[in-house]
C-alpha cells in the first residue's frame, strides 16, 4: 500500500501513461487504496494539467489522453534504462529517420538520468553487439506509433497495403502484435474482410488509422505472434510423395525417423514400407533414410531414387579413398 500521497500520484501517473484503459478497481488494487482515493488522485492529476479521461459503465475506467501541453513523463528506474538502451539500439535500425531522432532523444534522456542508471545503461550497451542487415526497407516512425497504440488499446486498425506483386488494397484489422525480425517489422493481425489471420510487412503499410472501435482479443492459431510469423514467412516448398521399403520391423524404423514424417506399415518377414508426403529437400530425406541403419529400397519418386544412388556412390568412394 502506498501511503505517501506524492509517491502514490507518481505511481498512478506511471500506470496511466501506459496506452490502455485502466479500470478503477484494478488501479485501486495496484495502489493498495480504495476506489474513492483513486478518484481523488485522478482529480489531483487533472488539476496539475494531466488530461485523464474517465469512461462510465461496468467496463469503464481511466486513461491518459494526449494534450496540447502534456507535463513531463514519469519513468521508474527499469523503464528509464529500457528506453535508453532502446534509443541506443535505434541508431542504425530500419525505421526511417529513427537513427538521428534516437541520438537526440538519448542525449536529452541521459542528461537527466541519475549516475547509477547511466552506469547500468553503459554497462549493458558495452556487453552487447547488435547484428544488423542493411537491406531492410525503412518505415515511418509514426506508422509504428499508430500500430503500437492500437495493439495496446485493442482498437481496430485500418490501413492501405501494397502486396509483394504491387497490388493495392484497404485492410480493416484487429491488430495482435508487432514483431521485429531485426531487418523488418511485421504486424500480426486478424483481417476482418478475409476472416483469417494475416501478417503484414509494416514498410508496405500506409495511411494507418486507429478507428477507435474496441475488440475482444482472438486466440492465435499458434502459441505466439513470433511463431505465427515464423511459419508465415517460411519459404513454401512443393510437397511430394515418397515410398521406401526397409529390411527391419516397423517399430525399429519408426524409432529412427522423425515422427511427423510418417508411420511405416508392417509387411511381415521383418520388413516394412513407408509411404508419406513431405516438402523436405530430397537430399535431406536421402540422408535420413540412410541413417535408419538397415537395408532399404526407395520406390518413389525418381528424384529421390537418383539422390540415394548418388549418395551411395559418394559414400563408397569415400570409404575406398578413390
C-alpha positions as CSV (number, residue, x, y, z in Angstrom):
1,X,0.0,0.0,0.0
2,X,1.3,3.5,-1.0
3,X,0.5,5.8,1.9
4,X,2.7,8.7,0.7
5,X,0.4,10.9,-1.5
6,X,3.1,12.3,-3.8
7,X,4.6,8.9,-4.3
8,X,1.2,7.4,-5.0
9,X,0.4,10.1,-7.5
10,X,3.7,9.4,-9.4
11,X,2.9,5.7,-9.4
12,X,-0.7,6.4,-10.7
13,X,0.7,8.6,-13.4
14,X,3.2,6.0,-14.4
15,X,0.4,3.5,-14.8
16,X,-1.8,5.9,-16.7
17,X,1.0,6.6,-19.2
18,X,0.7,3.1,-20.5
19,X,-1.5,3.3,-23.6
20,X,-4.5,1.4,-22.3
21,X,-7.6,2.0,-20.2
22,X,-7.4,1.1,-16.5
23,X,-10.5,0.0,-14.6
24,X,-10.8,1.8,-11.3
25,X,-10.8,-1.4,-9.3
26,X,-7.5,-2.5,-10.9
27,X,-5.9,0.8,-10.2
28,X,-7.1,0.6,-6.6
29,X,-5.6,-2.9,-6.2
30,X,-2.3,-1.8,-7.8
31,X,-2.0,1.2,-5.4
32,X,-3.4,-0.5,-2.3
33,X,-6.1,2.1,-1.8
34,X,-9.9,2.5,-2.2
35,X,-11.6,3.4,-5.4
36,X,-12.6,6.7,-3.8
37,X,-9.0,7.5,-3.2
38,X,-8.2,6.7,-6.9
39,X,-10.9,9.2,-7.9
40,X,-9.4,11.9,-5.7
41,X,-5.9,11.2,-7.0
42,X,-7.2,11.4,-10.6
43,X,-8.8,14.8,-9.8
44,X,-5.4,16.0,-8.4
45,X,-3.7,14.9,-11.6
46,X,-6.2,16.9,-13.6
47,X,-5.5,19.9,-11.5
48,X,-1.8,19.6,-12.4
49,X,-2.7,19.6,-16.1
50,X,-2.7,15.9,-16.9
51,X,-5.7,15.1,-19.2
52,X,-7.1,12.0,-17.6
53,X,-10.2,10.7,-19.3
54,X,-12.8,8.7,-17.5
55,X,-15.5,6.4,-19.0
56,X,-18.6,5.3,-17.2
57,X,-20.2,1.9,-17.0
58,X,-19.2,-1.6,-15.8
59,X,-16.2,-1.7,-18.2
60,X,-15.3,1.9,-17.7
61,X,-12.0,3.2,-16.4
62,X,-9.3,5.8,-16.7
63,X,-6.8,6.6,-19.5
64,X,-4.4,9.4,-20.1
65,X,-5.1,11.2,-23.4
66,X,-2.8,13.4,-25.4
67,X,-3.0,17.1,-24.6
68,X,-1.6,20.2,-26.1
69,X,0.9,20.7,-23.3
70,X,1.3,17.3,-21.6
71,X,3.6,17.6,-18.5
72,X,6.9,15.6,-18.5
73,X,6.8,11.8,-18.5
74,X,7.4,9.9,-15.2
75,X,9.6,6.8,-15.5
76,X,10.7,4.3,-12.9
77,X,14.3,3.1,-13.0
78,X,13.6,0.0,-15.1
79,X,11.6,2.0,-17.7
80,X,14.3,4.6,-17.9
81,X,17.1,2.0,-18.5
82,X,14.9,0.2,-21.1
83,X,14.2,3.4,-23.0
84,X,17.9,4.5,-23.0
85,X,19.0,1.1,-24.3
86,X,16.3,1.1,-26.9
87,X,17.3,4.5,-28.1
88,X,20.9,3.5,-28.5
89,X,19.9,0.4,-30.4
90,X,17.6,2.7,-32.6
91,X,20.6,4.3,-34.2
92,X,21.1,2.3,-37.4
93,X,17.7,0.5,-37.2
94,X,15.4,0.1,-40.2
95,X,13.0,2.8,-39.1
96,X,13.2,5.8,-41.4
97,X,14.9,8.8,-39.6
98,X,15.0,7.0,-36.3
99,X,18.8,7.0,-36.0
100,X,19.1,10.8,-35.8
101,X,16.0,11.1,-33.7
102,X,17.3,8.4,-31.3
103,X,20.5,10.2,-30.8
104,X,18.7,13.5,-30.0
105,X,16.3,11.8,-27.6
106,X,19.1,9.8,-26.0
107,X,21.1,12.9,-25.3
108,X,18.1,14.6,-23.6
109,X,17.4,11.5,-21.5
110,X,20.9,10.8,-20.4
111,X,21.2,14.5,-19.2
112,X,18.6,13.7,-16.5
113,X,19.4,10.1,-15.8
114,X,20.9,9.6,-12.3
115,X,24.5,8.4,-12.4
116,X,23.6,4.9,-11.2
117,X,21.3,4.5,-14.2
118,X,23.8,5.9,-16.7
119,X,26.2,3.3,-15.4
120,X,23.7,0.5,-15.9
121,X,23.0,1.7,-19.5
122,X,26.6,1.9,-20.4
123,X,27.4,-1.5,-18.9
124,X,24.6,-3.2,-20.8
125,X,25.5,-1.4,-24.0
126,X,29.1,-2.4,-23.8
127,X,28.3,-6.0,-23.3
128,X,26.0,-6.4,-26.3
129,X,26.6,-6.3,-30.1
130,X,23.7,-5.9,-32.5
131,X,23.5,-8.0,-35.6
132,X,22.0,-5.7,-38.3
133,X,21.5,-6.0,-42.0
134,X,21.4,-3.1,-44.4
135,X,18.9,-4.5,-46.9
136,X,15.8,-3.9,-44.7
137,X,13.2,-1.4,-46.1
138,X,12.7,1.7,-44.0
139,X,9.4,2.7,-42.5
140,X,7.9,5.9,-41.0
141,X,8.1,6.0,-37.1
142,X,4.6,7.4,-36.9
143,X,3.3,4.2,-38.6
144,X,4.8,2.1,-35.8
145,X,3.4,4.5,-33.3
146,X,-0.2,4.2,-34.5
147,X,0.1,0.5,-34.8
148,X,1.6,0.1,-31.3
149,X,-1.2,2.2,-29.8
150,X,-3.9,0.1,-31.4
151,X,-2.3,-3.1,-30.3
152,X,-2.1,-1.8,-26.7
153,X,-5.6,-0.3,-26.7
154,X,-7.2,-3.2,-28.6
155,X,-8.5,-0.9,-31.3
156,X,-9.3,-1.9,-34.8
157,X,-6.8,-0.6,-37.3
158,X,-7.4,0.4,-40.9
159,X,-4.7,1.0,-43.4
160,X,-3.7,0.8,-47.1
161,X,-1.5,-2.2,-48.0
162,X,0.8,-2.9,-51.0
163,X,1.3,-6.6,-51.6
164,X,4.5,-8.2,-52.9
165,X,3.2,-8.1,-56.5
166,X,2.3,-4.4,-56.2
167,X,-1.4,-4.9,-55.7
168,X,-3.0,-2.2,-53.6
169,X,-5.8,-2.9,-51.1
170,X,-7.5,-1.4,-48.0
171,X,-7.5,-3.5,-44.8
172,X,-9.5,-3.5,-41.6
173,X,-7.8,-5.5,-38.9
174,X,-7.8,-6.4,-35.3
175,X,-4.0,-5.9,-34.5
176,X,-2.5,-8.5,-32.3
177,X,1.3,-7.8,-32.1
178,X,4.2,-6.1,-33.8
179,X,7.1,-8.4,-34.4
180,X,10.6,-7.2,-35.3
181,X,13.0,-9.6,-37.1
182,X,15.9,-7.1,-36.9
183,X,15.7,-6.3,-40.6
184,X,11.9,-5.7,-40.9
185,X,8.8,-5.0,-38.8
186,X,5.7,-7.1,-39.2
187,X,2.1,-6.7,-37.9
188,X,0.3,-9.9,-36.9
189,X,-3.4,-9.2,-37.1
190,X,-6.8,-10.7,-37.8
191,X,-8.1,-9.5,-41.2
192,X,-11.8,-8.8,-40.8
193,X,-12.6,-8.7,-44.5
194,X,-10.9,-12.0,-45.2
195,X,-11.9,-13.6,-41.9
196,X,-8.5,-15.0,-41.1
197,X,-5.2,-14.2,-39.5
198,X,-2.6,-12.4,-41.6
199,X,0.9,-10.9,-41.4
200,X,1.7,-7.5,-42.9
201,X,5.1,-6.0,-43.6
202,X,5.0,-2.6,-42.0
203,X,7.1,-1.0,-44.7
204,X,4.3,-1.8,-47.1
205,X,1.6,-0.1,-44.9
206,X,0.5,3.4,-45.5
207,X,-2.3,5.7,-44.1
208,X,-2.6,3.8,-40.8
209,X,-5.8,4.9,-38.9
210,X,-6.9,3.9,-35.4
211,X,-10.7,3.6,-35.8
212,X,-11.5,3.8,-32.1
213,X,-13.6,0.6,-32.2
214,X,-12.6,-1.7,-29.5
215,X,-12.5,-5.5,-29.9
216,X,-12.1,-8.6,-27.8
217,X,-8.8,-10.4,-28.5
218,X,-8.9,-13.6,-30.5
219,X,-6.7,-16.6,-30.0
220,X,-3.9,-17.1,-32.4
221,X,-3.6,-20.4,-34.3
222,X,-0.1,-20.7,-32.8
223,X,1.1,-20.0,-29.3
224,X,2.8,-16.7,-30.0
225,X,2.9,-14.0,-32.6
226,X,6.6,-14.7,-33.3
227,X,5.9,-18.3,-34.0
228,X,3.0,-17.4,-36.3
229,X,5.2,-15.0,-38.2
230,X,7.9,-17.6,-38.5
231,X,5.5,-20.1,-40.0
232,X,4.0,-17.4,-42.3
233,X,7.2,-16.2,-43.9
234,X,8.9,-19.6,-44.1
235,X,9.5,-20.5,-47.7
236,X,6.8,-22.8,-49.0
237,X,8.1,-25.8,-50.9
238,X,6.2,-28.2,-53.1
239,X,5.0,-31.4,-51.4
240,X,5.9,-34.7,-52.9
241,X,5.1,-38.3,-52.0
242,X,7.7,-40.9,-51.4
243,X,7.8,-44.7,-50.8
244,X,10.5,-46.9,-49.4
245,X,10.8,-50.5,-48.1
246,X,13.0,-51.4,-45.2
247,X,14.5,-54.7,-44.1
248,X,13.5,-54.1,-40.5
249,X,10.5,-54.1,-38.2
250,X,8.1,-51.2,-38.4
251,X,8.8,-50.2,-34.8
252,X,12.5,-50.1,-35.3
253,X,12.3,-47.9,-38.4
254,X,9.7,-45.6,-36.8
255,X,12.1,-45.0,-33.8
256,X,14.9,-43.8,-36.1
257,X,12.8,-41.4,-38.2
258,X,11.1,-38.1,-37.2
259,X,7.5,-38.9,-36.0
260,X,6.0,-36.2,-38.3
261,X,7.5,-37.9,-41.3
262,X,5.0,-40.8,-41.1
263,X,4.4,-44.3,-39.7
264,X,5.8,-47.3,-41.6
265,X,3.4,-50.2,-42.4
266,X,4.5,-53.8,-41.4
267,X,4.8,-56.2,-44.3
268,X,5.8,-59.3,-42.4
269,X,9.1,-61.3,-42.7
270,X,10.8,-58.5,-40.8
271,X,10.1,-55.8,-43.4
272,X,8.0,-52.6,-43.6
273,X,7.1,-49.9,-46.0
274,X,6.7,-46.2,-45.5
275,X,4.5,-44.1,-47.8
276,X,4.3,-40.4,-46.9
277,X,4.3,-36.8,-48.2
278,X,6.9,-34.2,-47.3
279,X,8.2,-30.9,-48.5
280,X,11.7,-31.5,-47.2
281,X,14.6,-31.5,-49.8
282,X,15.3,-34.9,-51.3
283,X,18.9,-34.6,-50.2
284,X,17.8,-34.4,-46.5
285,X,15.4,-37.3,-46.9
286,X,18.0,-39.5,-48.5
287,X,20.4,-38.9,-45.6
288,X,17.6,-39.6,-43.0
289,X,16.7,-42.9,-44.7
290,X,20.3,-44.0,-44.8
291,X,20.6,-43.2,-41.0
292,X,17.8,-45.8,-40.2
293,X,20.6,-48.4,-40.1
294,X,19.2,-51.1,-42.2
295,X,18.9,-52.1,-45.9
296,X,16.2,-50.2,-47.7
297,X,14.9,-49.6,-51.3
298,X,13.4,-46.3,-52.5
299,X,10.5,-46.9,-54.7
300,X,9.5,-43.3,-55.5
301,X,9.9,-40.6,-56.5
302,X,12.6,-41.0,-59.2
303,X,14.4,-37.9,-58.0
304,X,14.8,-39.5,-54.6
305,X,16.0,-42.7,-56.2
306,X,18.7,-40.8,-58.1
307,X,19.7,-38.9,-55.0
308,X,20.1,-42.1,-52.9
309,X,22.1,-43.7,-55.7
310,X,24.5,-40.7,-55.9
311,X,24.8,-40.6,-52.1
312,X,25.7,-44.3,-52.0
313,X,28.3,-43.8,-54.7
314,X,29.9,-40.9,-52.9
315,X,30.0,-42.8,-49.6
316,X,31.5,-45.9,-51.3
317,X,34.2,-43.7,-53.0
318,X,34.9,-42.0,-49.7
319,X,35.3,-45.3,-47.9
320,X,37.7,-46.7,-50.6
321,X,39.7,-43.5,-50.9
322,X,39.1,-43.4,-54.7
